[in-house]
């Protein structure tokens, strides 16, 4: 740390901030539902759909695609290998491969897409006030699709995500993507097939050692990518984030779509980060229960039908932001030497080299951060952050006042805030409370969280459970703003815990926190110093901190900011703290129950999982087979 | 008598052969005025005889000082706006090419109104005065070996044919460093004397053969403070002996391709080594750069053709003691010399394989619906090892380029036939004129075998959707490669800069490499402010068992650019990086020179570079051969 010139770093950080976060250059939004409310859905579903494709390729029939995959050198090689290892005849293995492919492959059909276009129009209009899309992003995407193979990488918060994506692309006459979906969907009778016919292809959740499966799968994806038949879409986070916090990215599919570039099979691959922000998530209360250990309902058609009741509620608006396409070629410039791929036949599968692995990992984190950057935040997100620091409830006036203050802070940290123009703050606060009346309520001028009251007598455990559900639901909104405040907040905590105000010591604490939290938050590997400098820069910029010589000290006006930040991360700190001793006892619930701990979030399986992973990673605990 | 019959047969075949060579190089001429037939004198002693080579000491008397080739041959747009090719030497000479202007203007966004003429004569003031080493000059005079320090002679040998070199000549730019004198040794012994004197007086020698380098290999290192002597081998151009029992000939290394072929033909033989530069490039140059000839499928590349090399180094003369066809005597020392690019010494004499002139030669061509199909066909041909003497696949752009060089059609009938062919291919067979590509073929051998071979290749082609498209189309493809350098001069008269470069690559990467390199060029041009779409074209120009040689053309209209050559160099640099990243080699036959030195370490590893360095260290510790190529 001390070896790096601080002022250089400041400039560097400033520049990267400008690059990553061109706040002033974010596009405006258009509401695509507006037109749907004013014209015929049927006409819309039946209109002429003729998207432009990559370099004008002709679309490929699903069957032709399968043949290309089955006859590829790559797959033939693995088939022979598996056949030699297992002693089965190649024909049999080939047949197996064909079956896998059959199970996996999409069967995109325009008629199904039209059906969805019609049905979703109806559903969206009932559920949402607005579905907003940045049209400049769409134009950039349209351009990109013609020039290079495109990979769409949306954030994943809801089952809605991929239907929504296809719906939007259809609306703008863009090539429909093929979407990697978890096999669990396929279990849904009829619906699974419908999804398949709207472009989903299904992959098993785990196929660790299955060479043949991996080969079929990766060749299938690569064939579509190389030939530019359709944009590939998948979720870097791997699964829906139940906490609304971005999940650390999974690398398998990203590896697959980047490899053709390294092997020179395509000139470039464009990765398009897409941020889908929901004002209210359909699965809101389900997620909280799931985090508390109530099993996720199995995807089933009947379940979906039962979920119809959600149609009667108001879920606010959706914002979909298509980010700037990221060129893998530019990213890899100077980082990966492609000629190292020259000495090995391209059709023989090989573990990616270390250099490549770290590049892919790095890229994945950068993309997720880009997703975060363009997430649209609603005022309620700020209010939820404040309410969670005041679980006993707040005066409405205080909440309003502090929300305004927090809004200023968030904006100066380049948050993408969707604050209604020209509306008085009180109105904004009250309408937010109205939309989220299931989570918070006002009574006697005080705002507090709503705790579900089951009928009949309540056991203390049930009461605790209900309380936890409401806290975790609320936390899922606070989590949406964490990426804006995370770095300064970690610095605030570091300043609080460091033994002195020496920059080095604060940095050491920061670095420890950074390391510890890197399973919970999106912290790009190797960026500790840069993140620290960014945090310093932001806190100094907003006047909360001064940095005379080698010290970091709070200013006179810094108290509210720093204490808010400390409060923001407190649940996480307490959660991690709790977990160490409770690893030995099996009564973590008891701790909360008996009042040892005020933090409900430690009950979240997500936090437990992340904390455990962090502790394992940091060698604080190790796994023992019992 | 049988032997008499034999020799008269041979005479006849030689005559046929000559006219065939002339057919793809030169204009048909019954009188054969430019080419003087000469009996081969088998002279075991190697004693000098009178010089009958094409190249005079004063090259500038017959060749352009600031462009490609003969002074009397050039393309120009005449007053009617039609292109014509002047002179009498080539098949295209004296013809008008009605399609060229349209093609030129449409391809480059250029206009015949925007001229960028070259400086007509060399201005002596831009040439630095010679730094002579008086003692060396004195000693040299005593040997009687001719030399010169005139500006024209020195400038002519200060460059090869890289774009930046020719561009600078045309602009009349000031030279930083040119050779201080030129010497013309007449034989091996002369070279030995010159090298000895150079070592004695610490003079820098730069061997000069045909001057067709495209790797900055002939550029004088600007930091060189010693006297630089250009050693022009052009007068060492005799066939010293010819051994019909073993089918080898012993030849002085300064001989240029066309003279070698002509002289061998007179005895009924050929070398079969026909690089596109064969009109001007020399045998020694081929050896020093690892050259490749168009018909390598039958005759082999230069490393397959040489049996024995004699070279003069500062350490003395290097040569093998026998002419065994193959030896197991440690690493082959020929391979230190092959590709040494003038850094170790001068190649003076070479024993090389010769072959009887083939009885029959036939061009051919195949049209494919697209480049992918064409490459697949060539790959199959290579797999079955049935490649004709030459097989090349030109991409769509090059196909159209070739067509732009069609001379005026003389009869309505040919016009009609042309139209019919086009109709057949594009309408009846459904080939997209913007996708279709053409493979050009050249078969050699006895008539029956050629016809059989031809059928085999066309049958393979048919399985990839290829349609035979006639001899004429094939031949035109080869004409293009011989006049391309003349065409570059035409382009430069109208603000278009152009260059070619090559690589070799495994079969499975051919398509990807071609596509990625073209795309990289287009993108780099755009990023560097080139206002017009560049021309990027490639052909698969050689096939091997495991891969192919790809040849790229790259040109753009530079109007609006401050420093077109710099822009060009940046783009070419990027293109080479793209080639390397796509599994291509640093060079297939152009060599490294100074242009591609920076990639040598990555190409042959640190140890490899170290090996070459230690050889240089031993052979030439004082860096007498100081052109600084390669390492």
Interface residues (C-beta under 8 A of the other chain):
Chain A: X73 X263 X264 X265 X267 X337 X338 X339 X341 X342 X345 X346 X347
Chain B: X508 X509 X512 X513 X515 X516 X519 X520 X580 X581 X582 X583 X602
